[in-house]
Amino acid sequence: MENDRLAIVYVANEDKELTLAITYGQTIEDLCLKVCKSLGIGPVARHLFALRNHYTKLWYPSAYHLEMKDKNKFDFRLRFKPSSLQRLKHVDVNAYDYYFQQARSDVMDNKVPDIVYERHKQELIGLGVSDMYRVMLEKRLPRETVESEYRKYIPRECIKRHAFFIKKPIHNALRKISGYDANYVKEQYLKQFECMAPNYPYEEYEALMDRGLQNPPAKVILRVNVNEIKYSETLATPWTTLCAIEDLCFVSIRFKIYY
């Protein structure tokens, strides 16, 4: 239609991005529904997903009206962690698969702050090898083909630090793996991932914390996960628990007006 505009939505699966038409009056929820339909995610699990601004990484409320301009860009992500991944798999296997792809993508791009290379080097290589084996099973590719494209599956931080020494461990590990199906491999990948990053996915925001009437507010980073809210004055200082999620009774937003 003449008044339609295009939205580009970046997704975590192999499609990489979707280009969808939006019309005047549509909301973020409308666009989120379109993305879910495109990915085969059903009405029960779709409430776990949300859209955020591709550049600022800030989330949009579902009632936000889309701006009628070309090339709106969004990230589509599972924002609200389900209580049980097995239950999610039972309710909506496509939503479960998307969560796997999202977690995998974040591991590849070193975007999971809980996962520190120095502490998790062996586990990261193990996740990469598991992912290679999964692709061998799902796409029925020979081991040699997947092994030759190892950079697609091994986290970039591992390749950056050990590019010349990583091929042999991958080769030896892949030769030893056999007798599993792709679903089992994905489950084990996510179990290992959950052990390494139990708070995933959490969100971080910059905020000001009151220090009393005599002191100026302090700049802090808020980290929100499914269980609690923590804060730190800098990334180098320890995280302090502000409160548990169940301790919150309301959230108020204070606007500062400039004249």
C-alpha positions, 0 to 999 in steps of 0.5 A: 500500500502507498502508506506502508513503510518497511521495518528491518527486524534482526533475528537470531536464526539463520535468516539473520533479518526479516523485512516486514511492512508496517502501516500507520497506527500499528504498534510494536505488539503488531510487529512482534506478532508478525515476526512470531508468525514468520518464525512459527512461534505460537500465541502462548510463547510469543509473550516471552518475546519483545523488540528493542531498538537495534542501535540503543538496545532499549526495549519498546513497550508493546503499546508503542506506536511505530514511527512511519519512516523507512528502515526502522530497525529492531532486534527480536529477542526472547526477553522473559526467561521461561521457568522451565526450558523443557516446558517451553520445548513442550509448549512451543518447539519453535520458541525453544529453538529460537532461544537456543539460537539466541543463546548460541549467537550471544556466546559466539559474539561474546555478549554474555557478561557472566561468561569470562574467557579466562574462566570458561575457555574449555567450556566455550570450546566444548559448546562450539564442538557441540554446535558443530556436531548438531549441524552435522546431524541437522543438515546431514553434513560430513564431519570434514565439511563442518570441521573446515568451517569451524570459525562459524561455530567456535566462539570468536574470543577462542579463535582470536586468542588461539587461532593456531592451536584450536584445530587439533582439539576440535578434530579430536573431539568431533571424532569421539562424538557419536550416537546422539540426536540433534535434540539431545545435543541442543539440550546439553548445550543449553544445560552447559550454558545455564551453568555458565550464565545462570542469570541470562538473559539480564538487562543493564541500565544506567541510572542515578541513585539518591545519596541523601539531600546533602549529596549529589546522586551517584551514577550507577549501572543497574542489572536486572535479572529474573530474581533480583536487581543489583547495582554497581557504581563502576564495572570494576566494583562489586555488584550489590543487591538492591532488592529481589523482584518479589520485594518490588511493589511498584516502579515510579518514573521521575522526569526532570524538566528543563526550562 
